Amino acid sequence: MEVHGVENIPSSGVTMLIMNHLHWLDPIIGVAIIERPAVMFTADKWEHRPVIGDVIRWSQRAIFVARGEPDRGALAEAEEVLKRGDVLALAPEGTRSKTGALQEARDGAAYLAARTGPTIVPVAAYGQELAERHWKRLRRPHIVVIVGEPFRLEGTPGKARAQQRAHYTEEMMLRLAHMLPPQYRGVYADQVAAELAGGHHAPPSAMDSSTANTK
């Protein structure tokens, strides 16, 4: 696994990692790059799966969240994680992409950011969606993970209405989209292209560095 920019993850303080979501390996990737205690949103379908579910419950590092509906209990748990200073990792899209590229995000991450004012670290990963294909051929998949520069959302913590949460969500997703190759940008591809054409510079990314950690 080729990892760029892991030093961008703060060693302390209220921190939220936001990731794109291509594959069931994504939580494992998140755990692999985070040295601090971290809690991750995990789809509730995994809670009672043999072996995988047992391991996830044993780790006590997962918040099981209902898919396809607002889960206020999971959001409350996540807010407590942030308030006690741990790392919360989640995919703003809310579910694994069916297209292999970014899909429209939900506002759960923006809701939590508005209430807690965390340092947000964007993490873009790709190549894991081809893992099974490589494993069947007894080959190691080439997975690239880019940890971008931390940022804060203006006006957080504070109350945020739906329109402001939508703005926060767009800002987070555009940062992720800028860090991904064009074929992974999905529904945000046109916005990124327009920004680049207009002279807007992408947020600084660890891919600008010539060094990488291999795990």
C-alpha positions in Angstrom: 0.0 0.0 0.0 1.5 3.4 -1.1 0.7 6.0 1.5 1.3 9.7 1.1 1.0 12.4 3.8 0.3 10.4 6.9 2.1 13.1 8.8 -0.9 15.4 8.1 -2.9 13.5 10.7 -2.8 15.6 13.9 -1.3 13.9 17.0 -3.9 15.3 19.3 -7.1 17.3 19.3 -10.6 16.9 17.9 -10.1 15.3 14.5 -12.4 14.0 11.8 -11.0 11.9 8.9 -13.2 12.0 5.8 -12.7 9.3 3.1 -14.1 8.3 -0.2 -15.8 4.9 -0.1 -15.0 2.3 -2.8 -14.7 -1.0 -1.0 -15.2 -3.0 2.2 -11.4 -2.6 2.7 -11.8 1.1 3.4 -12.1 0.8 7.2 -9.1 -1.5 7.2 -7.2 1.1 5.2 -8.2 3.8 7.7 -7.1 1.8 10.7 -3.7 1.1 9.0 -2.8 4.7 8.6 -4.1 6.1 11.9 -1.8 5.8 14.9 -4.2 7.5 17.3 -7.2 5.7 18.7 -9.9 6.1 16.1 -13.6 5.2 15.8 -15.2 4.5 12.5 -18.7 4.4 11.1 -19.5 0.9 10.0 -22.6 -0.3 8.2 -24.9 -2.2 10.5 -25.0 -5.2 8.1 -21.5 -6.1 9.3 -22.4 -6.2 13.0 -23.6 -9.8 13.1 -21.5 -11.3 10.3 -19.4 -14.3 11.3 -15.8 -13.5 12.1 -15.8 -9.9 10.6 -18.6 -8.8 12.9 -17.0 -10.5 15.9 -13.7 -8.7 15.2 -15.4 -5.3 14.8 -17.3 -5.7 18.0 -14.3 -6.9 19.9 -12.3 -3.8 18.7 -14.9 -1.5 20.3 -13.8 1.0 17.6 -16.9 1.0 15.4 -20.2 2.8 15.4 -22.8 0.7 13.6 -25.0 2.9 11.5 -28.3 2.1 9.8 -28.1 2.5 6.0 -30.5 4.5 4.0 -32.0 6.5 6.8 -31.0 9.1 9.4 -29.5 7.3 12.4 -29.7 9.8 15.3 -28.3 7.3 17.8 -25.1 6.8 15.7 -24.7 10.6 15.2 -25.0 11.1 19.0 -22.3 8.4 19.6 -20.1 10.1 16.9 -20.5 13.5 18.5 -19.3 12.0 21.9 -16.3 10.5 20.2 -15.3 13.9 18.9 -16.0 15.8 22.1 -13.7 13.5 24.1 -10.9 14.2 21.6 -10.7 10.9 19.7 -10.4 10.6 16.0 -13.7 9.9 14.1 -13.4 8.5 10.6 -16.3 8.4 8.2 -17.3 8.5 4.5 -19.5 11.5 3.8 -21.1 9.5 1.0 -22.7 7.3 3.6 -22.4 4.1 1.6 -20.1 2.3 -0.8 -20.0 3.8 -4.3 -21.8 1.6 -6.9 -20.1 3.4 -9.8 -16.5 3.3 -8.6 -16.4 7.1 -8.3 -17.6 9.7 -5.9 -21.3 9.8 -5.4 -23.4 12.6 -3.9 -22.6 12.9 -0.2 -25.1 13.2 2.7 -24.9 15.9 5.4 -24.0 13.7 8.4 -20.3 14.7 8.4 -21.3 18.4 8.0 -23.7 18.1 10.9 -21.0 16.6 13.2 -18.4 19.2 12.0 -20.8 22.1 12.7 -21.5 20.9 16.2 -17.9 20.1 17.2 -15.6 22.2 15.1 -13.0 19.5 14.4 -9.8 19.6 12.4 -10.8 17.8 9.2 -8.3 15.5 7.4 -9.3 14.4 3.9 -8.2 10.9 2.9 -8.5 9.7 -0.7 -7.9 6.1 -1.6 -8.1 4.2 -4.8 -7.0 0.8 -6.2 -8.7 -1.2 -3.4 -11.8 -1.7 -5.6 -9.6 -4.0 -7.8 -8.3 -6.0 -4.8 -10.3 -9.2 -5.5 -9.3 -9.3 -9.1 -5.6 -9.2 -8.1 -6.0 -11.7 -5.3 -7.6 -14.2 -7.7 -4.4 -14.0 -9.8 -2.2 -14.2 -6.6 -1.1 -10.6 -7.1 -0.8 -7.8 -4.6 -3.2 -4.9 -5.4 -1.7 -1.5 -5.8 -3.6 0.7 -3.4 -2.8 4.4 -3.2 -3.8 6.4 -0.1 -3.4 10.2 0.0 -3.7 12.1 3.2 -4.4 15.7 2.4 -3.7 18.8 4.5 -6.0 19.4 7.5 -8.5 22.2 7.4 -11.4 23.7 9.4 -14.8 24.7 8.2 -15.5 28.4 8.7 -18.0 29.1 11.4 -17.6 25.9 13.3 -18.5 25.0 15.9 -21.9 26.6 15.7 -25.4 26.1 14.6 -25.8 25.3 10.9 -29.0 25.2 9.0 -29.6 22.8 6.0 -28.2 25.3 3.5 -25.0 25.8 5.5 -24.6 22.1 6.0 -24.9 21.6 2.2 -22.2 24.1 1.7 -19.9 22.3 4.2 -20.6 19.0 2.5 -19.7 20.4 -0.9 -16.5 21.8 0.5 -15.4 18.5 2.0 -16.3 16.5 -1.1 -14.5 18.9 -3.5 -11.4 18.6 -1.4 -11.6 14.8 -1.8 -12.4 15.1 -5.5 -9.3 17.3 -6.2 -7.1 14.6 -4.5 -8.4 11.8 -6.7 -7.6 11.0 -10.3 -10.3 12.3 -12.8 -12.0 8.9 -13.2 -12.8 8.7 -9.5 -14.3 12.2 -9.1 -17.8 11.1 -10.1 -20.6 13.6 -9.5 -18.1 16.2 -8.5 -16.0 15.9 -11.7 -17.6 18.9 -13.5 -17.1 21.2 -10.5 -13.5 20.2 -10.2 -12.9 20.7 -13.9 -14.6 24.1 -13.8 -12.5 25.2 -10.9 -9.3 24.1 -12.5 -10.2 25.8 -15.8 -10.9 29.0 -13.9 -7.5 29.0 -12.3 -8.5 27.6 -9.0 -5.7 25.7 -7.4 -6.4 22.4 -5.8 -6.0 22.2 -2.1 -2.4 21.1 -1.2 -2.1 17.3 -1.4 0.6 15.0 -0.2 0.9 13.8 -3.7 3.0 16.9 -4.4 5.7 15.2 -2.4 8.1 12.8 -4.0 8.2 10.6 -0.9 5.7 7.9 0.2 5.4 5.3 2.9 4.8 1.8 1.8 2.8 -0.5 4.1 
